[in-house]
Amino acid sequence: MTDVQNLDPLAPEIRGGRFSLFDLYRSHILAGGGGVIENRVFENCVIEGPALVLVLDGTHFDGVDFGPCGGDMGGMLFRSLNGTMAIGSIPMRACTFRNCQFHNLGFTGNETLLKTLHEQVQTTG
């Protein structure tokens, strides 16, 4: 795994890295990036959990391998019971993921996003 210390946590593009999303998030905050990772491009990265990603407006997935989930994306999607907050998640806004692999990540967001991911994403066994 790429040591997150070798990545610029505020870089607008990260290409080809292998890192823990939580480590990137913590480094992002410590570097003054605030509580939301936004306006970033991740390409050909392996992004590892465990972590829960709060997918916010403008985030896109292109050619992403969401990882093994027994063929049912529903096992990695989570819904807030109050519908307004996702405490403990890592918020990502206006980020693009191209040809990335995710390992042990869960996802949450608005109802439209959850439905789209559940119905349209092909997963591995």
C-alpha positions, 0 to 999 in steps of 0.5 A, spaced: 500 500 500 502 507 498 504 510 504 499 516 505 505 520 507 507 520 500 501 522 497 499 530 497 492 529 501 490 536 497 492 534 490 487 535 485 488 528 482 491 522 484 493 517 479 495 509 481 496 510 488 494 504 493 491 507 500 486 507 505 481 512 504 481 513 512 488 515 512 487 520 506 481 523 509 485 524 516 491 527 512 486 531 508 483 534 514 490 535 517 493 539 511 487 544 512 482 541 507 476 541 511 471 536 512 469 534 505 474 531 500 471 535 494 473 536 486 478 531 486 480 526 480 482 519 482 484 514 477 487 507 477 487 507 484 486 502 489 482 505 495 481 501 501 477 501 507 474 499 512 470 506 511 463 508 509 463 513 503 458 519 503 457 520 496 455 527 495 453 531 489 457 531 482 461 525 484 462 520 478 464 513 478 467 511 471 469 503 470 470 502 477 470 495 481 466 496 487 469 489 490 466 483 492 459 483 495 457 476 493 453 479 487 449 483 491 451 491 491 445 492 497 450 489 502 455 495 501 449 500 501 447 504 507 441 508 509 441 513 514 435 512 519 433 520 519 435 521 512 439 527 513 445 525 517 451 520 516 455 521 522 462 517 521 462 517 514 467 520 509 464 525 505 466 526 498 463 531 493 464 533 486 469 527 485 471 523 479 473 515 480 476 512 474 478 505 473 479 504 480 478 498 485 475 499 492 476 494 497 471 494 503 468 500 502 461 502 504 457 507 500 451 512 503 448 518 499 441 520 497 435 515 495 436 516 488 444 514 488 442 508 493 437 506 488 442 507 482 448 503 485 443 498 487 440 497 480 445 498 475 452 497 478 455 490 476 459 486 482 463 481 483 462 474 487 
